[in-house]
Amino acid sequence: MTYEELIAAMTPQMHKALRTAVELGKWPDGRRLSPEQRETCMRAVIHYDQRLPETERVGYIDRTKPDGTQHGEDPLTPQTIKILTGN
């Protein structure tokens, strides 16, 4: 089974269990994850998340105000830098 096939076969319950294991640093039975296991689980969670809508991904922050506008500036919008001289 390839990595892609493994991710495709992952269920939402498996994703949640891996995500919890990464967050807590241990398996559901209490055994600690090794650094390699944690990295592998984190990669699987991130890869699985790419298949989900943006609003359901780990780390998504809803920046929408009740009136529908966004909090703060759009981080992807180019910003103009103004250079002031000390004259």
Secondary structure as GFF3:
##gff-version 3
##sequence-region A 1 87
A	DSSP	alpha_helix	3	9	.	.	.	ID=ss1
A	DSSP	alpha_helix	12	24	.	.	.	ID=ss2
A	DSSP	alpha_helix	35	49	.	.	.	ID=ss3
A	DSSP	three_ten_helix	54	56	.	.	.	ID=ss4
###
